Amino acid sequence: MLFLFSYGICVISVSNLLLYLNYRTLGYSWRAVFSFILSAPELYLMGISLAVLFILIFDLFPSRFPFS
């Protein structure tokens, strides 16, 4: 369940970040667009969700303890 939730958050945040590139067609400079993207909360959501996906996919937490 956690995998599906963080995958959905990752897809939504990446698609929003790609949509922010449309500000370039409105006449904003690359510097303004990238500074806006760096300050957007979607960038941090993407990073957190990618970290959770990495932990879940590569199974960094054991599913059960060996001496239980």
C-alpha positions in Angstrom: 0.0 0.0 0.0 2.8 2.4 0.8 4.4 1.6 -2.5 1.3 2.5 -4.4 0.8 5.7 -2.4 4.4 6.9 -2.9 4.4 5.9 -6.6 1.2 8.0 -7.1 2.7 11.0 -5.3 5.9 10.7 -7.4 3.9 10.6 -10.7 1.7 13.5 -9.8 4.7 15.7 -8.6 6.9 14.9 -11.6 4.0 15.7 -14.0 3.4 19.0 -12.2 7.1 19.8 -12.4 7.1 19.2 -16.1 4.0 21.4 -16.5 5.9 24.2 -14.8 8.2 24.2 -17.9 5.3 25.8 -19.8 6.2 29.1 -18.1 9.0 29.3 -20.5 6.5 29.7 -23.4 5.0 32.6 -21.5 8.3 34.5 -21.8 10.0 33.7 -18.5 13.7 33.1 -18.5 15.2 29.7 -17.7 16.6 31.1 -14.5 13.2 32.2 -13.3 11.6 28.9 -14.2 14.2 26.8 -12.5 14.2 29.1 -9.4 10.4 28.6 -9.3 10.8 24.8 -9.6 13.4 24.7 -6.9 11.0 26.5 -4.5 8.0 24.4 -5.4 6.8 21.9 -2.8 6.4 19.3 -5.6 10.2 19.0 -5.8 10.4 18.0 -2.2 7.4 15.6 -2.5 9.1 14.0 -5.5 12.4 13.5 -3.5 10.6 12.0 -0.5 8.5 9.7 -2.6 11.6 8.5 -4.6 13.4 7.8 -1.3 10.5 5.8 0.0 10.3 3.9 -3.3 14.0 3.2 -3.2 13.7 1.8 0.4 10.7 -0.3 -0.5 12.1 -1.7 -3.8 15.5 -2.6 -2.5 14.1 -4.0 0.7 16.4 -2.1 3.1 14.2 -2.9 6.1 13.9 -6.6 6.9 10.4 -8.1 6.8 11.1 -10.1 9.9 13.9 -10.3 12.4 16.2 -13.4 12.2 16.0 -14.3 15.9 12.2 -14.1 16.5 
